[in-house]
Amino acid sequence: MRNIIRIPDDAYIPMIGLISAGLIDRGTNLIQIRAMSGCNLNCIFCSVDEGPLSSTRITNYLVDPDYIVEWLREIIEFKGSKHIEAHLDGTGEPMLHPHFVELVQKISEIEGIEVISVQTNGVPLTYEMIDELSEVGLTRINLSIHSLDSEKSRLLVGCRSYKLDKILELAEYIAESKIDLLIAPVWVPEINDKDRPEIIEYAINLIKKSKWPILGIQKFEVHKYGRKPASVNEMSWTSFYRKLRVWEKKYGVKLRLKKSDFGIFPMRIVPLTFRKGEKVRVRIVAPGWMKNEMIGVAKDRAITVVGTKAGIGDLVNVRIIKNKHNIYIAKPVITM
């Protein structure tokens, strides 16, 4: 049974510092919003080993909409309060948040946000929810469809109850709504190679209007704590883009995507609070996402402390080992 940490009720966790929950600013006009972790599927290619059958994840985080929006406002004000895309993604399925529509509505009320997008597997969606999201200002849905074959789809998402027919019906409904649709399949070599042309043709026939590209084919990559099917070898980026180029010529659709295709451009980044190698004294406030991890807080930033047996409330001296994009990972300082 996983821990479920409700933020801030169960623990005051700053919304800058973690990969699993909070806000991520990578130095562009797009802010990643992660209001919860956890997933309803067990995709065989999952880069973070999420889902009910995960062997590594022990904690789910659920963030109060008002709390994360308060932090989001501060970041957007720092960045200039204009031309911002708020992208709801996560280390799992963001639409599992019990107040997802409310969260989108609150985000839409922030000055400077021009686009609100979400990455989803589509399972939590309903026709009513699509109507509600359209009314509260959701701009684009990036929908994961990895195959048009029902059996192969169930294999890829690791869930026998997955209903591809329902997802395709919802995709058609989205395409007819005010919300733009992007089909976002993951290409897993040896498993769904032959599905790419079918999905390309499907998207071309389905999506008649969009400000953005209608397809975002993703390359399967092997990650340290992710899943890798035994029969799969990772494709090189050269091979990946070479094949996309072939399909672009054949189908007349853009597949090799750049940030600029989505209106994403460089913008000043929230300054780092801690340097790599810096010693910091943190207070432990919550269990970590994985075993032998805890969440510490210092200077209004969250820090993942790895390799620790510390308990809630403990003060621990740590050394920052990673700090890219204000995502902080640290190890305890060993004293002799």
C-alpha positions in Angstrom: 0.0 0.0 0.0 1.4 3.4 -1.0 1.8 6.4 1.1 -0.5 9.3 -0.1 0.8 12.7 0.9 -1.7 15.5 0.5 0.1 18.8 0.1 0.0 21.0 2.1 -2.4 19.3 4.6 -0.2 16.3 5.4 3.1 18.1 4.7 4.3 21.6 3.8 6.3 20.8 0.7 7.4 23.8 -1.5 6.3 23.5 -5.1 9.9 24.0 -6.4 12.5 21.3 -6.1 10.8 18.0 -6.9 10.5 16.0 -10.1 7.4 14.1 -8.8 5.2 17.1 -7.7 5.2 20.8 -8.1 6.3 23.2 -10.8 9.3 22.9 -13.2 10.8 25.9 -15.0 13.3 24.8 -17.6 14.1 28.4 -18.8 11.3 28.8 -21.4 7.8 30.2 -21.4 6.4 26.7 -20.6 5.9 25.8 -17.0 5.3 22.1 -16.2 2.6 21.7 -13.5 2.6 18.4 -11.6 -0.4 18.4 -9.2 -0.1 14.7 -8.5 2.0 11.6 -9.0 0.8 8.1 -9.7 -0.8 6.4 -12.7 -3.7 4.1 -13.6 -1.7 2.2 -16.2 1.5 0.1 -16.2 3.0 1.0 -19.6 5.8 -1.5 -20.5 7.9 1.4 -21.6 7.3 3.8 -18.6 10.4 5.9 -18.0 9.7 6.2 -14.3 8.2 2.8 -13.5 4.8 4.2 -12.4 1.5 2.5 -12.1 -0.3 0.0 -9.7 2.4 -2.6 -10.4 5.4 -0.4 -9.9 8.3 -2.1 -8.1 10.1 1.1 -7.1 7.5 3.8 -6.3 6.2 3.9 -2.7 4.5 7.4 -2.4 1.9 9.4 -4.3 1.6 13.1 -3.9 -1.6 15.0 -4.3 -1.5 18.8 -4.3 -4.3 21.2 -3.4 -5.2 23.3 -6.5 -5.1 26.6 -4.6 -1.7 25.8 -3.2 0.0 25.0 -6.5 -1.7 27.9 -8.2 -0.3 30.3 -5.6 3.2 29.2 -6.4 2.5 29.3 -10.1 1.4 32.9 -9.9 4.7 33.9 -8.3 6.8 32.1 -11.0 4.7 33.7 -13.8 5.1 37.2 -12.3 8.9 36.6 -12.1 8.9 35.6 -15.8 7.0 38.7 -16.9 3.3 37.6 -16.9 2.9 37.1 -20.6 3.1 34.4 -23.3 3.1 31.6 -20.8 2.0 28.0 -21.5 0.9 26.0 -18.5 1.5 22.3 -19.3 -0.1 19.8 -17.0 1.9 16.7 -17.0 3.4 14.4 -14.4 5.1 11.3 -13.5 1.9 9.4 -14.3 -1.6 10.5 -15.3 -2.4 14.2 -14.3 -6.2 13.8 -15.0 -6.5 11.4 -12.0 -6.4 14.5 -9.8 -9.9 14.6 -8.2 -10.2 18.3 -8.8 -8.6 18.5 -12.3 -11.2 20.7 -13.9 -11.1 23.1 -11.0 -7.3 23.2 -11.3 -7.6 24.1 -15.0 -10.1 26.8 -14.3 -7.9 28.4 -11.6 -4.9 28.3 -13.9 -6.9 30.0 -16.7 -7.6 33.0 -14.4 -3.9 33.8 -14.1 -2.7 36.8 -16.0 -0.1 35.9 -18.6 -1.2 32.4 -19.4 -2.1 32.0 -23.0 -2.1 28.3 -23.4 -3.1 25.4 -21.1 -2.2 22.0 -22.3 -2.3 18.5 -20.8 -0.6 15.2 -21.5 -2.9 12.3 -20.8 -3.6 8.6 -21.6 -7.3 9.5 -21.9 -8.6 6.8 -19.5 -10.0 9.3 -16.9 -11.8 11.3 -19.6 -15.5 11.4 -20.2 -17.6 13.4 -22.7 -18.9 15.6 -19.8 -15.3 16.3 -18.6 -14.2 17.3 -22.1 -17.2 19.8 -22.2 -16.2 21.2 -18.8 -12.5 21.5 -19.7 -13.5 23.3 -23.0 -15.5 25.8 -21.0 -12.9 26.5 -18.3 -10.1 27.2 -20.9 -8.1 24.0 -21.7 -6.4 24.7 -25.0 -4.8 21.4 -26.1 -4.9 17.7 -25.1 -1.9 15.6 -26.0 -3.4 12.2 -26.1 -1.3 9.0 -25.9 -2.4 6.4 -28.5 0.3 3.9 -29.2 -1.5 1.5 -31.5 -4.8 1.1 -33.3 -4.9 -2.6 -32.4 -6.8 -3.3 -29.2 -4.7 -6.3 -28.1 -1.4 -4.6 -28.8 -2.6 -1.5 -27.0 -3.4 -3.5 -23.9 0.1 -5.0 -24.1 1.7 -1.6 -24.4 -0.2 0.0 -21.5 0.1 -3.1 -19.3 -3.6 -3.2 -18.5 -6.1 -5.8 -19.7 -9.1 -3.5 -19.0 -7.8 -0.8 -21.3 -10.6 0.0 -23.8 -9.0 1.4 -27.0 -12.5 1.9 -28.6 -13.5 4.3 -25.9 -10.3 6.3 -26.3 -10.8 6.6 -30.0 -14.4 7.7 -29.5 -13.2 10.4 -27.0 -10.4 11.5 -29.4 -13.1 12.1 -32.1 -15.2 14.1 -29.6 -12.1 16.2 -28.6 -11.4 16.9 -32.3 -14.9 18.3 -32.7 -14.6 20.5 -29.6 -13.0 23.8 -29.0 -9.9 22.0 -27.6 -7.1 21.2 -30.0 -5.9 17.6 -30.2 -2.4 16.2 -30.6 -1.9 12.4 -30.9 1.2 11.4 -28.9 2.3 7.8 -29.4 5.5 6.3 -28.0 7.3 4.3 -30.7 8.6 1.1 -29.0 10.9 -0.8 -31.5 9.9 -4.4 -32.3 6.5 -3.9 -30.7 4.6 -1.2 -32.5 6.9 -0.4 -35.6 4.1 -1.2 -38.1 1.6 0.9 -36.2 3.2 4.3 -37.0 1.8 4.7 -40.5 -1.7 3.7 -39.3 -1.6 6.3 -36.5 -0.3 9.0 -38.9 -3.1 8.3 -41.3 -5.6 8.2 -38.4 -4.5 11.6 -37.1 -4.6 13.2 -40.5 -8.1 12.0 -41.1 -9.3 12.9 -37.6 -7.8 16.3 -36.8 -9.0 19.0 -39.2 -8.0 22.1 -37.3 -5.2 22.9 -34.9 -2.8 25.7 -34.2 0.0 23.2 -33.6 1.3 20.0 -35.1 -1.2 17.1 -34.9 1.3 14.4 -34.1 4.1 14.1 -31.5 5.7 10.7 -32.0 8.0 10.0 -29.1 11.1 7.8 -29.1 11.3 5.1 -26.5 14.3 5.7 -24.3 15.8 3.5 -21.6 16.0 5.1 -18.1 17.7 3.9 -15.0 14.5 3.5 -13.0 12.2 2.9 -15.9 10.8 -0.2 -17.6 12.4 -1.8 -20.7 10.7 -4.7 -22.5 13.2 -7.6 -22.8 12.9 -7.8 -26.6 13.4 -4.1 -27.2 16.6 -2.3 -28.2 16.7 1.5 -28.0 16.7 3.2 -31.4 19.3 5.9 -32.1 18.1 9.4 -32.6 19.6 9.4 -36.1 17.5 6.4 -37.1 14.4 7.9 -35.4 14.6 11.2 -37.3 15.5 9.5 -40.6 12.3 7.5 -40.4 10.3 10.6 -39.4 11.7 12.4 -42.5 10.5 9.5 -44.7 7.0 9.6 -43.3 6.9 13.4 -43.5 7.5 13.2 -47.3 5.0 10.3 -47.7 2.1 11.8 -45.7 2.8 15.5 -46.0 2.6 16.1 -42.2 5.1 17.6 -39.9 6.7 15.0 -37.6 10.2 16.3 -36.7 9.1 18.8 -34.0 10.8 21.8 -32.4 9.9 23.9 -29.4 9.1 26.7 -31.7 6.4 24.6 -33.4 4.4 25.1 -30.1 5.4 28.7 -29.5 7.9 27.8 -26.9 10.9 30.1 -26.6 13.6 30.9 -24.0 12.6 33.0 -21.0 14.5 33.8 -17.8 14.5 31.0 -15.4 13.9 31.0 -11.6 17.4 31.3 -10.1 19.0 28.4 -8.4 18.8 28.4 -4.6 21.5 25.8 -4.0 24.7 25.1 -5.8 25.9 21.6 -6.7 28.2 20.4 -4.0 26.7 22.8 -1.4 26.1 21.6 2.1 22.5 22.3 3.4 20.7 21.5 6.6 17.2 20.3 5.8 14.2 19.3 7.8 12.6 16.0 6.8 8.9 16.5 6.1 7.6 13.5 4.1 8.5 10.1 2.7 10.2 10.1 -0.7 8.9 8.9 -4.0 11.1 5.8 -3.8 12.5 3.6 -1.0 15.4 5.0 1.0 14.3 8.5 0.0 12.8 11.4 2.1 11.7 14.9 1.2 13.6 17.6 3.0 12.9 21.4 3.1 15.3 24.3 3.3 15.0 27.9 2.2 11.5 27.3 0.8 12.7 24.6 -1.6 12.0 20.9 -1.6 15.0 18.5 -1.7 14.9 14.8 -2.4 17.4 13.2 0.1 18.5 9.8 -1.2 20.2 7.0 0.9 18.8 8.2 4.2 17.0 6.5 7.1 16.0 9.8 8.7 12.4 10.2 10.0 9.8 13.0 9.8 10.9 16.0 11.7 14.6 15.1 11.7 17.2 17.7 10.8 19.8 16.3 8.4 23.0 17.7 6.9 23.1 17.0 3.2 25.2 17.8 0.1 23.4 18.8 -3.1 24.4 16.4 -5.9 22.0 17.6 -8.6 20.3 21.0 -9.1 19.4 21.3 -12.8 16.2 23.4 -13.3 15.8 23.8 -9.6 15.2 20.0 -9.1 17.3 19.3 -6.0 18.7 15.9 -5.1 21.0 15.5 -2.1 22.9 12.9 -0.1 23.4 12.9 3.7 26.8 14.3 4.7 28.7 11.5 6.4 30.5 12.8 9.5 33.6 10.9 10.9 
